[in-house]
Amino acid sequence: GHNAGERGDLYLTVNIIPHPFFKRSGDDLEQTLSIGLYTAVLGGKAKVSTISGHLLVNIPAGTQNGKILRLKGKGMPVYGKEGRFGDMLVKVNVKIPEHLTPEQLELFRKLKETETHETHHA
């Protein structure tokens, strides 16, 4: 207290600056991961950033745009619980190729025809 007066309380307001690519949701962290169309269709690996470094994660074949991949224990430390962490939630953003060669466009046309035939025969 002032002039040896009674002790009071100290109140602090803490503002946390948003991270450039992580969004906090409780103990979990969220981020968006862009992958190519071919990786989404065929599967593969992609590099994901976490607070403890980079990880190479499996992208399952047939991954849909907007799918959430959960990386257990790769989020924020849980307050008051030593050794426990939230999860990293990775939302997949499938990038559609913009500049295709004529040959690539023709392959997509052929794929489209096979999908149309399968739909009509089902």
C-alpha positions in Angstrom: 0.0 0.0 0.0 0.9 3.6 -0.3 2.9 5.1 2.6 3.0 1.7 4.4 -0.8 1.5 4.1 -2.9 -1.6 3.6 -2.0 -3.9 0.8 -4.3 -3.9 -2.2 -4.8 -6.0 -5.3 -2.9 -5.6 -8.6 -5.0 -6.1 -11.8 -3.3 -6.6 -15.1 -4.8 -6.7 -18.5 -2.9 -8.9 -20.9 -3.4 -8.6 -24.7 -2.2 -11.6 -26.7 -1.1 -10.7 -30.3 -2.6 -13.3 -32.8 -0.1 -15.7 -34.3 0.4 -15.3 -38.1 -0.9 -18.8 -38.9 -2.0 -20.5 -35.6 -5.4 -19.8 -34.1 -5.9 -20.8 -30.5 -9.1 -22.6 -29.4 -8.7 -23.4 -25.7 -5.7 -25.8 -25.5 -6.0 -26.7 -29.2 -4.3 -24.8 -32.0 -5.9 -24.5 -35.5 -4.3 -23.8 -38.8 -5.0 -24.2 -42.6 -2.8 -26.4 -44.8 -2.8 -26.0 -48.5 -2.2 -29.1 -50.6 -2.2 -29.8 -54.3 -5.1 -31.6 -56.0 -2.9 -34.6 -56.9 -1.9 -35.1 -53.3 -5.6 -34.8 -52.2 -6.6 -37.4 -54.8 -3.7 -39.8 -54.5 -2.5 -39.2 -51.0 1.0 -38.3 -49.9 2.9 -36.3 -47.3 2.8 -32.6 -46.3 4.9 -30.5 -43.9 2.9 -29.0 -41.0 4.2 -26.4 -38.6 3.7 -26.9 -34.8 4.9 -24.9 -31.8 7.6 -27.5 -31.4 8.8 -27.6 -35.0 7.8 -29.1 -38.3 6.1 -32.5 -38.8 5.6 -34.6 -41.9 2.0 -35.8 -41.9 0.2 -38.4 -44.0 -2.5 -37.1 -46.3 -4.9 -39.9 -47.0 -5.9 -40.6 -50.6 -9.3 -39.0 -51.4 -8.9 -36.2 -48.8 -11.7 -33.7 -49.3 -11.4 -29.9 -49.2 -12.1 -28.7 -45.6 -11.2 -32.0 -43.9 -9.8 -31.6 -40.4 -6.7 -33.6 -39.5 -6.1 -33.9 -35.7 -2.5 -34.1 -34.5 -2.7 -35.3 -30.9 -0.7 -33.5 -28.3 0.7 -30.8 -30.7 -1.3 -27.9 -29.3 -0.8 -25.6 -26.3 0.4 -26.8 -22.9 -2.6 -27.5 -20.6 -2.4 -25.0 -17.8 -1.7 -26.7 -14.4 -1.2 -30.1 -16.0 2.5 -30.7 -16.6 3.3 -32.8 -19.7 -0.2 -32.4 -21.2 -0.9 -30.6 -24.4 -3.9 -29.8 -26.6 -4.2 -30.9 -30.2 -3.3 -29.3 -33.5 -6.3 -29.2 -35.8 -5.2 -28.8 -39.4 -7.9 -27.8 -41.9 -7.0 -29.0 -45.4 -7.4 -26.5 -48.3 -7.1 -28.3 -51.7 -5.6 -26.1 -54.3 -7.0 -26.5 -57.8 -4.4 -26.2 -60.6 -4.9 -23.0 -62.6 -2.5 -23.3 -65.5 -2.9 -26.7 -67.1 -1.3 -27.8 -70.3 -3.5 -29.0 -73.2 -2.5 -32.6 -72.4 -3.5 -32.2 -68.7 -6.8 -30.7 -69.7 -7.5 -33.6 -72.0 -6.7 -36.1 -69.2 -9.2 -34.3 -67.0 -11.8 -34.5 -69.8 -11.2 -38.2 -70.0 -11.6 -38.6 -66.3 -14.8 -36.6 -66.4 -16.2 -38.9 -69.1 -15.5 -42.0 -67.0 -17.3 -40.4 -64.0 -20.3 -39.6 -66.2 -20.4 -43.2 -67.6 -20.2 -44.6 -64.0 -23.0 -42.3 -62.8 -25.4 -43.4 -65.6 -24.7 -47.1 -65.2 -25.3 -47.1 -61.4 
